[in-house]
Amino acid sequence: MLLKFLYHNLLIIHQGSIIGKVKATLYISLIGSPLAFIVDKITHWYSLNFGYVSFVIIAILFDHFLGTWVHAWIKRDFSMKKNIQGLFIKSAMILFVGVLVEGFKHILGKDNILTDYFSMISRLMVFVYPAGSALMNCAIITNGAFPPTSWIKKITRFNKDMRLEHFKEKNTDENETNTN
């Protein structure tokens, strides 16, 4: 239907009267303007957040590769259907949640501590989903040797309560008090 509309109006632009050409140009521009506006905004956001998006995509690819390795050669329960389905679901969830949490940033406003904190936590959450899974697959492949199990536990605890304190170094006096 859209293609028919475009074809019809392009034909008028090339063969119609001057009034028909103006109307056809106006119709096409009314349809194309919102799309061009949205594409421009997405392109601008992507160029500002290239590093973030790149690392999330790399994490998805690494997780998929390592997950395939684990299921094919370690667990020996590999299924192409489940593999593709898992990649699709994980990618879709990251895209959906990523877009939704970026929306919160715009709703909360810019240049305030709440927005900065929420942005940091939500971006970390979106990245840790595939990256944490990839690291857990690494731990399975190396029988827990790498990454260290303490790091895996920090990621697991962050996934449960989203508190950044899990990634901070604890005070040595505090550690000595807890061990006594």
Secondary structure, 3 states (H helix, E strand, C coil): CHHHHHHHHHHHHHHCCHHHHHHHHHHHHHHHHHHHHHHHHHHHHHHHCHHHHHHHHHHHHHHHHHHHHHHHHHCCCCCHHHHHHHHHHHHHHHHHHHHHHHHHHHHHCCCCHHHHHHHHHHHHHHHHHHHHHHHHHHHHHCCCCCCCHHHHHHHHHHHHHCCHHHHCCCCHHHHHHHHC
